[in-house]
Amino acid sequence: MNVIFYIAAVVAVVATLRVITHTEAVHALLYLIVSLLAVAVIFFVMGAPFIAAFEVITYAGAIMILLVFTIMMLNLGQAGARQEKNWLTARLWIGPAILTLILLVEFLYVFTLDRGAPVSIRVISPREVGETLFGPYVLGTEMVALLLMAAIVGAFHIGGEKPKNYHRFFDKKKEGAL
Amino acid sequence: MTAFPLQTGLILAAVLFLLGLIGVLTRRNALFMLMSIEIMVNAAGLAFVVGAARWGQADGQVMFLFILAMAAAEVSVALALIVRMHRQHKTVDVQSLERLRD
């Protein structure tokens, strides 16, 4: 099981590296989906089969489809890739990369400070997750429902095309007023 | 029932989070910035699931479900903003949007 975890971890890190260094949006998105699938494998190894299925269905399925359709609608093409290549110079990314590497070293230090004994993984069944979700966390579930509703309304309001003419009645009224 | 060193899971979450952070800090394309934010959110969820495995409780996985719903809401609104930005300014470059007014 540990071997599976390490292989999936390496795949996830390499795919994520390709996401942040790729210049073409669609290829970067494919690498991002690979990274999410690798993380789903890690969830499965860690005894969370329900969460692994959710990661594949919702994250790699639904949310990534939204990004695919947006990239299709924007139709950036070759010009966008060329522009990205121009921006990805070492002068630009070396500063943030070095500072983030310092953060990574700190993280590694903190996590390896107390190397606890390896725990045995217990598979947490979907039934248990569901009972917790609708038991103690039922208020959070309601709030998530409200958040999703607000997101639908907000996305429709921001992204929807505003009609130029509402109705011929209003046009006539405006002409008459002017 | 396998023995498992959980520090490696947390280290993986940290590496993925910082890769996403590098992406947000270095890219100018709004789409790539959004993808990097997705990477960071996913890494935070991975840390929650590692916590769930550490204590053998379902709470961490419930938190991951909440994070998932939050990410879905955030992506839908952010993509609507990007589509609007492209429609008004014909670009998805965040640096060309120096003024928020058009």
Interface residues (C-beta under 8 A of the other chain):
Chain A: M1 N2 F5 Y6 A9 A12 V13 T16 L17 V19 I20 A25 A28 L29 L32 S35 L36 V39 I42 F43 V45 M46 G47 A48 F50 I51 F54 E55 T58 Y59 A62 I63 L66 L67 T70 I71 M73 L74 L76 G80 Q83 E84 W87 L88 L92 W93 P96 A97 T100 L101 L103 L104 F107 L108 F111 T112 R115 G116 P118 V119 S120 I121 R122 I124 E128 V129 E131 T132 L133 Y137 G140 V144 L147 L148 A150 A151 I152 G154 A155 F156 I158 G159
Chain B: M1 T2 A3 F4 P5 L6 Q7 T8 G9 L10 I11 L12 A14 V15 L16 L18 L19 G20 L21 I22 G23 L25 T26 R27 R28 N29 L31 F32 L34 M35 S36 E38 I39 N42 L46 V49 V50 A52 A53 R54 G56 Q57 A58 D59 Q61 V62 F64 L65 F66 L68 A69 M70 A71 A72 A73 E74 V75 S76 V77 L79 A80 L81 I82 V83 R84 H86 V92 D93
